[in-house]
Amino acid sequence: MSEDKISWQALGNDQYCLSGCLERDTVPAFWLRRKEWMPDTNKVSLDLGGLSRVDSAGMVMLLHLHQQLSSAGCDFTLLNVPEQLKTLLRLSHVEPILATCMK
């Protein structure tokens, strides 16, 4: 089991940072606590530059986050998307879902 945790940090001005390992060992507990960290704004810029590892569970979590925020009318942007995540998105044929929000 991974020792690394996921950290969600509010940077201000609707900007957030996600860091740590976004993987099958860390995602379930983090997602269950989403009421603690899920933004309630109409614009979210999420910097992924602090992620040290992303697996398919992390990718799915980001897809669900995108879905929830978009359904709520939120403008969602991903910044500094790691190459590992871009590769997973491409190999899973879901890249178009997040392509419009990746900067």
C-alpha positions as YAML, in Angstrom:
chain: A
units: angstrom
residues:
- id: 1
  name: MET
  ca: [0.00, 0.00, 0.00]
- id: 2
  name: SER
  ca: [1.25, 3.47, -0.86]
- id: 3
  name: GLU
  ca: [2.60, 5.68, 1.88]
- id: 4
  name: ASP
  ca: [1.96, 8.78, -0.20]
- id: 5
  name: LYS
  ca: [-1.19, 10.78, 0.29]
- id: 6
  name: ILE
  ca: [-3.16, 13.05, -1.97]
- id: 7
  name: SER
  ca: [-3.10, 16.69, -0.98]
- id: 8
  name: TRP
  ca: [-5.64, 19.27, -2.17]
- id: 9
  name: GLN
  ca: [-4.63, 22.86, -1.56]
- id: 10
  name: ALA
  ca: [-6.55, 26.06, -2.26]
- id: 11
  name: LEU
  ca: [-4.19, 28.68, -3.69]
- id: 12
  name: GLY
  ca: [-6.76, 31.46, -4.00]
- id: 13
  name: ASN
  ca: [-8.53, 33.07, -6.97]
- id: 14
  name: ASP
  ca: [-10.25, 29.78, -7.86]
- id: 15
  name: GLN
  ca: [-6.86, 28.07, -8.21]
- id: 16
  name: TYR
  ca: [-6.10, 24.74, -6.56]
- id: 17
  name: CYS
  ca: [-3.20, 22.32, -6.46]
- id: 18
  name: LEU
  ca: [-3.33, 18.54, -6.32]
- id: 19
  name: SER
  ca: [-0.18, 16.76, -5.20]
- id: 20
  name: GLY
  ca: [1.03, 13.35, -4.10]
- id: 21
  name: CYS
  ca: [0.16, 9.97, -5.61]
- id: 22
  name: LEU
  ca: [-3.17, 9.78, -7.37]
- id: 23
  name: GLU
  ca: [-3.51, 6.00, -7.50]
- id: 24
  name: ARG
  ca: [-5.69, 3.06, -6.52]
- id: 25
  name: ASP
  ca: [-4.35, 3.01, -2.95]
- id: 26
  name: THR
  ca: [-5.09, 6.68, -2.28]
- id: 27
  name: VAL
  ca: [-8.05, 7.65, -4.48]
- id: 28
  name: PRO
  ca: [-10.96, 5.82, -2.73]
- id: 29
  name: ALA
  ca: [-10.52, 7.44, 0.69]
- id: 30
  name: PHE
  ca: [-9.76, 10.83, -0.86]
- id: 31
  name: TRP
  ca: [-12.87, 10.69, -3.08]
- id: 32
  name: LEU
  ca: [-15.08, 9.72, -0.12]
- id: 33
  name: ARG
  ca: [-13.92, 12.93, 1.63]
- id: 34
  name: ARG
  ca: [-14.71, 15.13, -1.39]
- id: 35
  name: LYS
  ca: [-17.21, 17.25, 0.56]
- id: 36
  name: GLU
  ca: [-14.20, 18.54, 2.51]
- id: 37
  name: TRP
  ca: [-12.22, 19.64, -0.54]
- id: 38
  name: MET
  ca: [-14.64, 19.92, -3.49]
- id: 39
  name: PRO
  ca: [-14.76, 23.57, -4.58]
- id: 40
  name: ASP
  ca: [-18.11, 25.33, -4.67]
- id: 41
  name: THR
  ca: [-17.27, 27.98, -7.25]
- id: 42
  name: ASN
  ca: [-18.11, 28.60, -10.88]
- id: 43
  name: LYS
  ca: [-14.47, 28.39, -11.98]
- id: 44
  name: VAL
  ca: [-11.73, 25.93, -10.96]
- id: 45
  name: SER
  ca: [-8.14, 25.82, -12.19]
- id: 46
  name: LEU
  ca: [-6.44, 22.68, -10.91]
- id: 47
  name: ASP
  ca: [-2.64, 22.45, -11.09]
- id: 48
  name: LEU
  ca: [-1.48, 18.83, -11.36]
- id: 49
  name: GLY
  ca: [2.24, 19.66, -11.41]
- id: 50
  name: GLY
  ca: [2.68, 18.31, -7.87]
- id: 51
  name: LEU
  ca: [1.55, 14.79, -8.71]
- id: 52
  name: SER
  ca: [4.37, 12.26, -8.43]
- id: 53
  name: ARG
  ca: [2.31, 9.36, -9.80]
- id: 54
  name: VAL
  ca: [-1.04, 8.85, -11.55]
- id: 55
  name: ASP
  ca: [-2.60, 5.50, -12.41]
- id: 56
  name: SER
  ca: [-5.93, 4.58, -14.01]
- id: 57
  name: ALA
  ca: [-7.80, 5.09, -10.72]
- id: 58
  name: GLY
  ca: [-6.45, 8.63, -10.54]
- id: 59
  name: MET
  ca: [-7.43, 9.24, -14.14]
- id: 60
  name: VAL
  ca: [-10.98, 8.05, -13.43]
- id: 61
  name: MET
  ca: [-11.18, 10.29, -10.36]
- id: 62
  name: LEU
  ca: [-10.23, 13.31, -12.48]
- id: 63
  name: LEU
  ca: [-12.85, 12.32, -15.06]
- id: 64
  name: HIS
  ca: [-15.50, 12.14, -12.33]
- id: 65
  name: LEU
  ca: [-14.33, 15.48, -10.90]
- id: 66
  name: HIS
  ca: [-14.64, 17.02, -14.37]
- id: 67
  name: GLN
  ca: [-18.12, 15.54, -14.75]
- id: 68
  name: GLN
  ca: [-19.33, 16.80, -11.36]
- id: 69
  name: LEU
  ca: [-17.93, 20.30, -11.79]
- id: 70
  name: SER
  ca: [-19.17, 20.59, -15.39]
- id: 71
  name: SER
  ca: [-22.65, 19.38, -14.37]
- id: 72
  name: ALA
  ca: [-22.69, 22.16, -11.77]
- id: 73
  name: GLY
  ca: [-21.88, 24.74, -14.47]
- id: 74
  name: CYS
  ca: [-18.29, 25.17, -13.37]
- id: 75
  name: ASP
  ca: [-15.54, 26.19, -15.80]
- id: 76
  name: PHE
  ca: [-12.86, 23.53, -15.12]
- id: 77
  name: THR
  ca: [-9.23, 23.80, -16.24]
- id: 78
  name: LEU
  ca: [-6.34, 21.38, -15.67]
- id: 79
  name: LEU
  ca: [-2.85, 22.87, -15.57]
- id: 80
  name: ASN
  ca: [0.55, 21.17, -15.76]
- id: 81
  name: VAL
  ca: [-0.94, 17.79, -16.71]
- id: 82
  name: PRO
  ca: [1.76, 15.11, -16.23]
- id: 83
  name: GLU
  ca: [2.84, 13.14, -19.30]
- id: 84
  name: GLN
  ca: [1.92, 9.93, -17.46]
- id: 85
  name: LEU
  ca: [-1.70, 11.10, -17.24]
- id: 86
  name: LYS
  ca: [-1.77, 12.27, -20.86]
- id: 87
  name: THR
  ca: [-0.57, 8.82, -21.92]
- id: 88
  name: LEU
  ca: [-3.24, 7.08, -19.81]
- id: 89
  name: LEU
  ca: [-5.94, 9.30, -21.29]
- id: 90
  name: ARG
  ca: [-4.75, 8.58, -24.82]
- id: 91
  name: LEU
  ca: [-4.42, 4.81, -24.29]
- id: 92
  name: SER
  ca: [-7.86, 4.67, -22.66]
- id: 93
  name: HIS
  ca: [-9.42, 6.62, -25.55]
- id: 94
  name: VAL
  ca: [-10.88, 9.21, -23.17]
- id: 95
  name: GLU
  ca: [-8.50, 12.05, -23.97]
- id: 96
  name: PRO
  ca: [-11.23, 14.02, -25.82]
- id: 97
  name: ILE
  ca: [-13.25, 14.27, -22.60]
- id: 98
  name: LEU
  ca: [-10.54, 16.30, -20.85]
- id: 99
  name: ALA
  ca: [-8.79, 17.76, -23.92]
- id: 100
  name: THR
  ca: [-10.83, 20.96, -23.86]
- id: 101
  name: CYS
  ca: [-9.92, 21.70, -20.24]
- id: 102
  name: MET
  ca: [-6.17, 20.86, -20.38]
- id: 103
  name: LYS
  ca: [-3.83, 23.84, -20.64]
...
